[in-house]
């Protein structure tokens, strides 16, 4: 591994500290190197705060070294004014002579303009080291701006015989297929994404809170399909623990979907979420809701737990075709992660 890749790998490691807090900004990582020693590093602050480059430059104790250093960053430095001034200007003003960029920012406000400004200032710019890894890291940001929709994660648990839930239940609460460790992992995932979506039946029969009560972090925005506005107001999704948005045409805080267009429900939901600036969402079910997104090809990854609990009769798990990219054991559960090679 050459030095560029080594330091960009460190950028990716620290960039993950911004997961769940930097949005709608990308979670960028930046390190500054002098004489093969890291003298500064930073990641994107919560929205409204400093970008990664600013934090990295501020962390350097001896500013005179900046004029002899190399700045590494996962994503092209911005060139426009937003909540903060352009990072490309800051790099130029500090006289940093070398900049190594993981991948170009395809957002229309940047799209090479940051690199152009750096080069015009006489800075030596290298682009594309660890490009694949940096693009994967910034998947939520790129999907939102390039595809005009949130990054979509499907998630469910199924029994060994392929059921996602029992046919009937005696109580209005979830029937757990997974163990406590797997369920805690799901709460971690919720803290990492901006929103979480369920269908009417899941809200009614399971009464989930959809919060991160078993993890530390922000609760996702709850998005609930309530086509006929029939969900009882005593359900947890109506409480004040987290923001809730309902998909129907009668509530004030809602997303409007034409349910007569049965082959475009997921697309309509994605369009509405995009307009609300939601850049990532976990679709947790139920089976009908998950299958709707699958059938329309609107998903990026699926995280599927295989439990050891079995039902003799039940609701069949969604049918999905995707590329298996990861598999691991979580005690007596198996987690499989799939990617959609045909996503739109």
N, C-alpha and C positions, 0 to 999 in steps of 0.2 A: 504494500500500500504506500503510494507516494505521499509527501507531506500535505499536498492539497486535500487529498481524500481523508487523511488522518484528522486534519483540523475541521473539515466539514462534517465529519462524523461526530466530532464533539459538538459542533453547532446543532446538529440534529438532536443530540442527547439533551442539551439544555433547552432547546426550543419546546420540548414536550411539557415544560413547566407552565406554558401558556395555554395548554389544552383546557377548554371550557371557560376561560376568562378573557382571552384576547379578542374574541369575535365581536364585531364582524371583521376585525383586522386579522390577517394571517398570523399564525404562531411561529414567528421567525426566531432563529438562533444566530448569534454572532460571536465570534472570538477575534481577538487582535493578537498578533504574533510578532515578536521581535527576537531575532537570533535563535529561532527554533524554540522559544519559550512563550507560553501564553501569558500576556501581561494584562489582558482584560477580556471580559466576556459578559454577555447579557442576553436576555430573551424579552419578548414583547410583554409589556405590562398590561394589566386589565384595560379594557377599552377606554380611551380618553387619556391614557398615560403614555409614557415614552415607548418608542419603538425599540427594537432589539439593538440597533446600531447606536442609538443614543445611550442606552444603559451600558453597553460595552465600552464606549469611549469614556463615559463618566467614571467607569471603574478603574481606569488606568491611573496609577499613582504618579508616574513620571510622564507628564504630557509631552516632554521633549522627544520621547521615544516614538511618538506617533509619526513623526516626519521620516522615520526609517522603518516603519512597520508594515505588515500586511494585514488587511482586514478580510476575514472570511465571513460569509453570510449565506444562509440557505436560499434566500430569494432576492431578486434584484431590488436594490434600494429605491424607495419611492422618490418621485420627482415633482410631486404636487403638494399643495397645502391642503390639509384636512384639519383634524383636531390638533395636529402638531406640524411643525415645518418639515420640508423635505429632507430625508436622510442623506440624499446625494449631496445636497448643499453642505450639510454638516461634515461629511467626509472630506469634501473639497476644502472647506474652511480650516480644517485641522491639519491639512497638508499630508494626509496619508497617501503614500505613493503607489501602493499596490492593493488591488481589491480582487478577491476570488469569489465568484458567485455560483451557487449551486444550480439555479435555474432562472430563466427569464420570467418576469411577472407578466402574464398574458392579460391582466386587467387593462381595459382600454385607457385608463388614466396613467398607466405606466408603460407597459408594452415596449420596452427598449429605450424609453426616454431617459430613464435613470442612468443606464449604461452610456448613452450618448453624452450626457452631461459630464460624466466622470472622464470619458475619453477626451472631450473638448478641453477639460482642465489639465490634460497631460498625465492622467493617472493610467497606470498599466492595469488593464482589466482582463481577467480570465473568466470564461463562462463555461459551465457544463460539467465540471468535476462533480461526481455523484449526482448527476442530473436525474436519473431514474428514481433514486432514493428521495431526492428533494421534492420531486413532483408527487411522489406517493405521500410524503409527509404533508404536503399542502393540498391534499385531495379535496378537503371540504371547501377551501377557498376557491380552487380552480373550478370545481363542479358548480358552485353557486354562480360564479361570474361567467363561465363559458357556456354552461348548459341552462342557465336561468332557472335553476331549481335547487332545492336542498340536496346535500349528500344524504343518501337514504340507506339506513341499516335495518335489515329485517332481523327479528329475534324471536325465537320460540324454543320451547322444550317439548320433546316427544318421548313417548314410552317405547320400549323395545319392539312392541308390535304396531308402532306407527300412529298412536293417538296423541292428540294435543290436549284433550280434555275428556272427562267422562261424559257419557250420554246424558245423565241426569245427576243433580246434586241436591242435597238436603239443606245446605246452608249457602248464604250469599257471601262467599269468600273463595279465594283460590284453592285449588287442589294441587299441592306441590308435587311435581315430578322430579325436581332437582334437589340437591342437598343445600345446606346453609351456606357453604362456601361459594357455590355457584350463584346463589341468590345475592350474596354480597357483591360478587363481581358485576352482576347486572346493575346494582346501585352505583357502582363505580362508573360504569358505562353511561348511566343516566346523567351523572355529573359532568361528563365530557361532551355531551351533545346538547344542542339548544332546545330541542323539543322532543316530545314522545307522543305517539298516536295510538289510539285503540278504537275499536268499533263499539257499537251500541250494546251488543250482547255481552262483551267482556266487561263493560262498565256496569251493566245491570246485574249480571250473575256473579261476578268476582268482587265488585266494589273496591277496586284497587285505588291506592292513594297516588301512585306514580311519582313518589318523591325519592329522595336520597337518604332516607332515615338511617340506613345501615352503612353510610359512607359520609365523608366530609366533602361538601361542595354545594354548588347552587342547584336548586331543583329545576328540572327542565320545564318548559312551557307545556302544559297538558292540552293536547288536541284530541277532541272526542267527536266521533261521528254520532250524531243524534238526529237522524233524518226527519223523524216525525215529532221531535221535541217532546218525547215521552219519558225521558229519564227522570226519576224522582229527585227532587232538590236536596234530599237528605244524603245522597251519595257523596262519597269523599271527593269526587272531582269538582264538586261545587263549593268546597271549603276554601279557606283563605291561605292554606299552606303553600300554594303555588298558583301562578296564573293559569287560567283555563280558557281555551277557545273552542267553541262548538261549531260543528259543521252542519248547518241547516239554514233555513231562510226566515227564521222568526226571532231569534235572539239578537240583542244588540251587538254583543261581542262574538261575532260568528264569522265563518267562512262560507261563502255562497257556492253551492254545488248543484248543478242540474242533474238529479238522479235519473232522469229519463235517458240521459246519454250513458248507458250502462257500460260502454266500452271505453269511456274516457273519464271515469270517476277519479282514478289515481292522478291522471294528468291535470284535472281541474284542481285537485287538492294541492299538487305541486305548484301550480300557477299561483294559487292563493297564498301559499306559504312563502313563495318567492317575493310577492308583493309586500308581505309582512317582514321581509328581511330575515327570515329564518334560514340559516345556512346548513343546518344538519338536523336530522330527525331519526329517532328509533321508532320503527313500527313494531309494536308488541302484540298485536292481534286484535281479534281472534283469527281463526283459520280463514274465514271469508275475506276479511280485510287484507290479510297477508297475501292471499291468492290473487286479489285484485291488483296489487302492485306487481306481483310476479307476472301475471298474464299480460300486463301492459308494458313489461320490460323495464319498469321504473324502480330499480334497486341497484345499489352499488356493491354491497356485501350482505351476506346473511350469516348470522351466528346462531348455530343450532346445537342445543344441548340434547344428549341422549341419556335419559335416566334409567333407573332400574325398576321404578314403579310401573305396574301394568294395570290396564283396565280390560275387562272382557268385552265391553262395548264402549264406544266413544266417538268423538269427533276426529276425523282423520286429519293428520298433519298436512300442511301445504305440500304441493308437488313442485319441486324446484330443480332446474338444471343449471349448474354453475361449476366453476373450477374450484376444487378443494385446494386451499392455499395454506391451511393450518389445521392441526389436530392435536389435542392434548387431553390428558386425563386430569380431572379435578376430583380427587378421591374416587368415589364410585360412579362418577359421571364422565361423559366424554363430550368435549366441546369441539365442534367442527366449524370452520370458517370458510365460506365460499365467496368467490368474486364473480360478478356478472360480466362476462366477456362481450355481451351484446347490449350493454346498457345504453340508454338513450337520454 
